[in-house]
Amino acid sequence: MIRNARKEDLPRIFALIQELADFEKLSHEFEGKLEDLEKHIFGEKPYLYALVAEQGNQVVGYALYFYNYSTFLTKPGIYLEDLYVMPNFRKRGLGKSLLLQLGQVAQEIGAGRIDWSVLDWNEPAIQFYKSLGAKIYPDWRVCRVAGSDLIGFIEKAK
């Protein structure tokens, strides 16, 4: 079953985010805090939205997303930050169901597109996304300024 996340789901979602960091070989970059996640999803001004995949009262997957905007389309959009299903629950249609539910959200807001990133070595995910009709753009690169680099970035702007 796919549904919107509830506050009581947050510890489980947070644990799954840590699992995702391990899977992506990026746990050394994980610095998140459960309190921040709660504030950003359920606070006065949400920055992030969450869908969960549930199997027998257990959250086994999630999709975290936020809204963006396409100036080329002059329409709102959605950025899928994370899509994760526990390995033991893959190949059951849960990832597809999470994405289809996100598609419903996109349709409801009149979005022009849904964007996300995938690691170049994650061939199963790439093939899965392509099977659903997603286009993988090899010419685009992710740009990021984070951590101490963000502090330096801000200083250069002064």
C-alpha positions in Angstrom: 0.0 0.0 0.0 1.2 3.5 -0.9 0.2 6.4 1.3 1.3 9.8 2.6 3.7 9.6 5.4 2.6 10.3 9.0 4.7 11.7 11.8 5.0 8.3 13.4 6.7 7.0 10.2 9.6 9.3 10.6 12.0 7.1 12.6 11.5 4.3 10.0 11.9 6.7 7.1 15.1 8.0 8.7 16.4 4.5 9.1 15.7 3.8 5.4 17.5 7.0 4.4 20.5 5.6 6.2 20.1 2.3 4.4 20.0 4.2 1.1 23.2 6.1 2.0 24.9 2.7 2.6 23.5 1.2 -0.6 24.8 4.2 -2.6 28.2 3.9 -0.8 27.7 7.4 0.5 27.2 6.8 4.3 30.4 8.9 4.9 28.3 11.9 3.7 25.3 11.2 5.9 24.9 13.9 8.5 21.1 14.1 8.7 19.1 14.5 11.9 15.7 13.1 12.6 14.5 16.3 14.2 15.4 18.3 11.0 13.6 15.8 8.8 10.5 16.1 11.0 10.6 19.9 10.9 11.1 19.9 7.1 8.2 17.5 6.4 5.7 18.3 9.2 6.8 21.8 10.3 5.0 25.1 9.8 6.6 25.5 6.3 7.2 22.1 4.7 10.1 21.8 2.4 9.7 18.1 1.7 6.9 15.7 1.2 6.9 11.9 1.7 5.1 8.9 0.4 5.6 5.5 2.0 5.2 1.9 0.8 3.8 -0.3 3.5 3.7 -4.1 3.6 1.9 -5.6 6.6 2.1 -2.5 8.9 5.8 -2.0 8.1 7.2 0.9 6.1 9.5 -0.8 3.6 10.1 2.0 1.1 9.6 5.7 0.6 9.7 8.5 -1.9 10.8 12.0 -0.8 10.0 14.9 -3.1 9.7 18.7 -3.2 8.3 21.2 -5.7 10.3 23.1 -8.2 9.5 25.1 -11.3 10.3 24.9 -15.0 10.8 28.3 -16.6 10.9 26.7 -20.0 7.5 25.1 -19.5 6.2 27.8 -17.1 4.8 25.1 -15.0 5.5 23.7 -11.5 7.4 20.5 -11.3 8.4 17.9 -8.8 12.0 16.8 -7.8 12.2 13.3 -6.5 15.0 13.5 -3.9 14.9 9.8 -2.9 13.2 6.6 -4.0 14.1 3.6 -1.9 12.6 0.2 -1.4 14.3 -2.3 1.0 16.1 -5.1 -1.0 13.9 -7.9 0.3 10.8 -6.0 -0.9 12.0 -5.2 -4.4 10.5 -6.7 -7.6 7.0 -6.5 -6.0 5.9 -3.3 -7.8 6.4 -1.0 -4.8 8.9 1.3 -6.5 6.7 1.6 -9.5 3.7 2.2 -7.2 5.5 5.0 -5.4 6.4 6.6 -8.8 2.9 6.3 -10.1 1.5 7.9 -6.9 4.1 10.7 -7.5 2.7 11.0 -11.0 -0.7 11.5 -9.5 0.6 14.3 -7.4 2.2 15.9 -10.5 -1.1 15.7 -12.3 -3.0 17.2 -9.4 -0.7 20.3 -9.4 -0.5 20.6 -13.1 3.2 19.8 -13.2 5.1 19.8 -16.4 7.7 17.2 -15.3 9.2 15.1 -12.6 13.0 15.1 -12.3 15.4 13.0 -10.3 19.0 11.8 -10.4 20.4 8.3 -10.6 24.0 7.1 -10.0 25.7 6.1 -13.2 26.6 2.7 -11.8 23.1 1.8 -10.7 22.2 -0.1 -13.9 19.1 -1.9 -12.3 17.6 1.5 -11.4 18.5 3.0 -14.8 16.8 0.1 -16.6 13.8 0.3 -14.2 13.4 4.1 -14.9 13.7 3.6 -18.6 11.1 0.8 -18.6 8.6 3.4 -17.1 9.4 5.9 -19.9 12.0 8.1 -18.1 14.7 9.6 -20.2 18.3 9.6 -18.9 20.2 12.7 -19.9 23.9 12.0 -20.3 24.7 15.6 -21.2 23.6 17.0 -17.8 25.7 17.0 -14.7 24.6 17.6 -11.1 26.1 20.7 -9.6 26.4 20.9 -5.8 27.8 23.2 -3.2 27.6 21.7 0.3 29.1 21.7 3.8 32.2 23.8 4.2 32.2 24.5 0.4 28.8 26.2 0.9 30.4 28.5 3.5 33.2 29.4 1.1 30.6 29.9 -1.7 28.7 32.4 0.5 31.9 34.2 1.4 32.9 34.6 -2.2 29.5 36.2 -2.9 30.1 39.0 -0.4 
